[in-house]
Amino acid sequence: MPPDLLLSSGFLAFARHIGVLRALEERAIAIDALVGTSSGALIGALWSAGLSSHELERLLQTVAPWRLLRPHARPWRGLLDTAAFADFVRPHLPVDFAGLARPLAVGVVDAAGQHRLLTSGPLVPAVVASCAMPYVFAAVRVADAQFADGGAADRLALAPWRAWRPGRPAIAHQVQRSAGVDLPLDLTDVTLIQTPRSGATFLSLGDFAGQILAAQACAARVLDARA
């Protein structure tokens, strides 16, 4: 049975996730469904839309994060607006979850702070909402509700994934915590890959290629031991 893939939140941890995806691609490990939160939601959605790890590496380096930051007109709702970020990712994603190559769930929190997995409906707002860190970014409207970064309640979404996909095995990538909530992990039928935080900032993603290589090597060791 092909495993599902879980990608945790992690502040601008795009390169760490790309390194794990590259290790999976090199081993031709098929992934049946994907759960992503925050940076994991963005990378998971783009990969499920057909971009390879090498295409993701090129895309995510085309613009520095600070160029996508805009002050929000109502800063009491969040200091920064997500519209420019949405404009950046929109050309690379289908309109709806149904347009992806595999089932995808993105981790968010609702207005009451409760964790949710979004699995259908408009895709770009859902992914952007999953990246909208509370207080830093304003919450994002998806259909008829407002949502923010699911990492504020559950960075990996292991239990919600099990409720969504009962009885499945998984590979999970957990980036070292920079913010958000890590819950106790039940690793039954789960292969866990852990990597350090990215060290990226809004000013610079840092040594992007080096971060990818380090995560790729870490994932390779775990995946080869799993085999």
C-alpha positions as CSV (number, residue, x, y, z in Angstrom):
1,M,0.0,0.0,0.0
2,P,1.6,3.3,-1.0
3,P,2.2,5.6,1.9
4,D,0.7,9.1,2.5
5,L,3.1,12.0,3.1
6,L,2.8,14.5,5.9
7,L,4.8,17.8,5.7
8,S,4.9,19.9,8.9
9,S,4.9,23.6,9.4
10,G,8.3,25.3,9.7
11,F,9.1,28.9,9.2
12,L,9.9,29.3,5.5
13,A,11.1,25.7,5.5
14,F,10.6,25.3,1.8
15,A,14.1,23.9,1.1
16,R,13.8,21.3,3.9
17,H,10.6,19.9,2.4
18,I,12.1,20.0,-1.1
19,G,15.1,17.9,0.0
20,V,12.7,15.3,1.4
21,L,10.7,15.3,-1.9
22,R,13.9,14.8,-3.8
23,A,14.9,11.8,-1.8
24,L,11.4,10.3,-2.5
25,E,11.7,11.1,-6.2
26,E,15.2,9.5,-6.4
27,R,13.8,6.3,-4.9
28,A,10.6,6.4,-7.0
29,I,8.5,6.1,-3.8
30,A,4.9,6.6,-4.8
31,I,2.8,8.8,-2.5
32,D,-0.9,8.2,-2.3
33,A,-2.2,11.4,-0.5
34,L,-0.5,14.4,1.1
35,V,-1.1,16.5,4.2
36,G,0.7,19.8,4.5
37,T,0.7,22.6,7.0
38,S,2.1,26.1,6.4
39,S,5.3,25.8,4.4
40,G,4.4,22.1,4.1
41,A,1.0,23.0,2.6
42,L,2.6,25.2,-0.1
43,I,5.3,22.7,-1.1
44,G,2.8,19.8,-0.9
45,A,0.3,21.6,-3.1
46,L,2.8,22.6,-5.7
47,W,4.3,19.1,-5.8
48,S,0.8,17.6,-6.1
49,A,0.1,20.0,-9.0
50,G,3.0,18.4,-10.9
51,L,6.1,20.4,-10.1
52,S,9.2,18.4,-9.5
53,S,11.6,19.1,-6.6
54,H,14.0,20.7,-9.1
55,E,11.2,23.0,-10.4
56,L,10.2,23.8,-6.9
57,E,13.8,24.8,-6.1
58,R,13.9,27.2,-9.0
59,L,10.4,28.7,-8.4
60,L,10.9,29.4,-4.7
61,Q,14.1,31.3,-5.3
62,T,12.7,33.6,-8.0
63,V,11.5,36.2,-5.4
64,A,12.8,37.1,-1.9
65,P,10.1,36.7,0.8
66,W,10.1,40.3,1.7
67,R,9.0,41.3,-1.8
68,L,5.7,39.5,-1.2
69,L,5.0,41.4,2.1
70,R,2.4,44.1,2.2
71,P,1.0,46.0,5.3
72,H,-2.6,45.1,6.0
73,A,-5.1,47.9,5.8
74,R,-6.5,46.7,9.1
75,P,-3.4,45.8,11.1
76,W,-5.5,44.7,14.2
77,R,-6.5,41.7,12.0
78,G,-2.9,40.9,11.2
79,L,0.1,43.1,10.4
80,L,0.6,41.8,6.9
81,D,-1.6,41.0,3.9
82,T,-1.4,37.8,1.9
83,A,-2.6,39.1,-1.5
84,A,0.9,39.3,-3.1
85,F,1.7,35.8,-1.9
86,A,-1.5,34.5,-3.4
87,D,-0.7,36.2,-6.7
88,F,2.7,34.5,-6.7
89,V,1.4,31.0,-6.2
90,R,-1.8,31.2,-8.2
91,P,-0.3,30.6,-11.7
92,H,1.2,27.3,-10.5
93,L,-1.9,25.7,-8.9
94,P,-5.3,24.5,-10.1
95,V,-8.3,26.5,-9.0
96,D,-9.7,23.6,-7.0
97,F,-8.4,20.7,-4.9
98,A,-10.0,18.4,-7.4
99,G,-7.5,19.5,-10.1
100,L,-4.5,18.0,-8.2
101,A,-2.9,14.7,-9.1
102,R,-3.5,13.2,-5.6
103,P,-5.7,13.9,-2.5
104,L,-4.4,16.8,-0.5
105,A,-5.3,18.2,2.9
106,V,-4.0,21.5,4.3
107,G,-3.9,22.2,8.0
108,V,-5.6,25.4,9.2
109,V,-7.2,26.8,12.3
110,D,-10.6,28.4,12.3
111,A,-11.7,31.6,14.0
112,A,-12.1,29.7,17.2
113,G,-8.6,28.4,17.1
114,Q,-9.7,24.8,16.3
115,H,-7.6,22.7,13.9
116,R,-9.1,21.8,10.6
117,L,-8.0,19.9,7.5
118,L,-9.3,21.4,4.3
119,T,-9.6,18.8,1.5
120,S,-11.9,20.3,-1.1
121,G,-13.0,23.6,-2.6
122,P,-10.8,26.6,-3.7
123,L,-7.2,25.6,-3.5
124,V,-5.1,28.9,-3.5
125,P,-7.0,30.5,-0.6
126,A,-6.7,27.3,1.4
127,V,-2.9,27.1,0.9
128,V,-2.4,30.8,1.6
129,A,-4.5,30.4,4.8
130,S,-2.4,27.5,5.9
131,C,0.7,29.8,5.6
132,A,-1.0,32.8,7.4
133,M,0.8,32.9,10.8
134,P,-1.6,34.4,13.4
135,Y,-1.0,38.0,14.3
136,V,1.7,38.3,11.6
137,F,-0.7,37.8,8.7
138,A,-4.4,38.4,8.5
139,A,-6.6,35.4,8.4
140,V,-7.7,34.3,4.9
141,R,-11.3,33.7,3.7
142,V,-11.8,30.3,2.2
143,A,-15.3,29.9,0.8
144,D,-17.5,31.2,3.7
145,A,-15.0,31.1,6.6
146,Q,-11.8,32.6,7.8
147,F,-8.7,30.5,8.5
148,A,-5.1,30.8,9.5
149,D,-1.9,28.7,9.9
150,G,-2.8,25.3,11.2
151,G,0.6,25.0,12.9
152,A,-0.7,27.2,15.6
153,A,-2.7,24.2,16.8
154,D,-0.9,21.1,15.3
155,R,2.3,21.4,13.2
156,L,2.2,17.9,11.7
157,A,-1.5,17.0,11.8
158,L,-0.9,13.4,12.5
159,A,-4.1,12.7,14.3
160,P,-6.3,14.7,11.9
161,W,-4.6,12.7,9.0
162,R,-5.5,9.4,10.7
163,A,-9.1,10.6,11.0
164,W,-9.1,11.5,7.3
165,R,-7.2,8.5,6.0
166,P,-7.7,5.7,8.6
167,G,-5.5,2.6,8.3
168,R,-2.9,4.1,6.0
169,P,0.9,4.1,6.4
170,A,2.7,7.4,6.1
171,I,6.0,9.1,5.8
172,A,6.1,12.2,7.9
173,H,8.6,15.1,7.7
174,Q,8.8,17.2,10.8
175,V,10.9,20.4,10.7
176,Q,12.4,21.4,14.0
177,R,9.9,23.8,15.7
178,S,10.3,27.5,15.2
179,A,6.7,28.4,16.2
180,G,3.4,26.6,16.6
181,V,2.5,23.5,18.5
182,D,4.0,20.0,18.4
183,L,1.7,17.4,19.8
184,P,2.8,13.9,21.1
185,L,3.3,11.6,18.1
186,D,1.9,8.1,17.7
187,L,4.3,6.7,15.1
188,T,2.4,3.5,14.5
189,D,2.9,2.8,10.7
190,V,4.6,6.2,10.3
191,T,8.2,6.6,9.1
192,L,9.4,9.9,10.7
193,I,12.0,12.2,9.1
194,Q,13.2,15.1,11.2
195,T,15.3,18.0,10.0
196,P,16.6,21.2,11.7
197,R,14.8,24.5,11.2
198,S,15.6,26.3,8.0
199,G,17.2,29.5,9.4
200,A,15.5,31.5,6.7
201,T,14.1,34.9,7.4
202,F,11.7,37.2,5.5
203,L,14.9,39.0,4.2
204,S,16.6,35.8,2.8
205,L,16.0,32.1,2.4
206,G,19.6,31.6,3.2
207,D,21.7,28.7,1.7
208,F,18.7,27.2,-0.1
209,A,20.7,24.6,-2.0
210,G,22.6,23.6,1.1
211,Q,19.4,23.2,3.1
212,I,18.0,21.0,0.3
213,L,21.1,18.8,0.3
214,A,21.1,18.4,4.1
215,A,17.4,17.4,4.2
216,Q,17.8,15.1,1.2
217,A,20.7,13.3,3.0
218,C,18.7,13.0,6.2
219,A,15.7,11.7,4.4
220,A,17.8,9.2,2.4
221,R,19.1,7.6,5.6
222,V,15.7,7.2,7.0
223,L,14.1,6.0,3.8
224,D,16.9,3.5,3.0
225,A,16.6,2.1,6.6
226,R,12.8,1.8,6.0
227,A,13.3,-0.2,2.9
